[in-house]
C-alpha cells in the first residue's frame, strides 16, 4: 500500500485543485454582467458580423495524427525501459507495431493529410470544362421533359454512316 501513496496523494491534489478552481471562479465571477462585459473582444476591434466560416477539418486530422503518435510513445516508453529483458521477442513485437504506425503515417502523407496549401484538383484533364455543372450535364427523362420552353434532346449521330 505504501508504494501507491504518491499516486493517491497526486489524485487528492488534483481533486483539491479542481474544487478550488471552481470555488474561486464562482467567487470572482461578475455578479451583474452588462452588455459590454459579455461582448466579444479581440485586438480592440469588436466584430460587426459573425463570419460564417466553419472550422477546417484539417486541424482535426492533425490532432488525430498527434494522438496516434502520442499513443505510440506511451507504448514505446515501457519497451525502452525493459528492452533488455524482453530480448528478441520484444524487439520483433515493437518492430511490427512501429511498422504499422509508420505505414499509416505514410498513407496519410500520400493522401495529403498534412498539405496546408491551396487545394489541388484531383485530375488534370484538359478536356474537362470546370465551368460545367452537374445540372447542365444531366439528361432529363420523364414528365419534366415535356415542360413548355424546354428544347427537345438532340439526337445522337454516329460517323458510321446514315441510319438504316
SULLINGI-V263145 format. One record per pair of residues at least 6 apart in sequence whose ideal C-beta (glycine too) atoms are under 8 Angstrom apart, sorted by the first residue. I is the first residue (numbers start at 1). J is the second residue. Records with the same first field share a line. If there is no record, write none. Layout:
BEGIN
I = J + J
END
This chain:
BEGIN
30 = 37
39 = 46
40 = 46 + 47
58 = 113 + 116
61 = 108 + 113 + 114
62 = 113 + 114
65 = 105 + 108 + 113 + 114
68 = 101 + 104 + 105
69 = 101 + 105
72 = 97 + 98 + 101
75 = 94 + 97
76 = 94 + 98
79 = 86 + 90 + 94
82 = 90
83 = 90 + 91 + 94
86 = 93
108 = 114
112 = 120
139 = 153
140 = 150
144 = 150
145 = 153
END
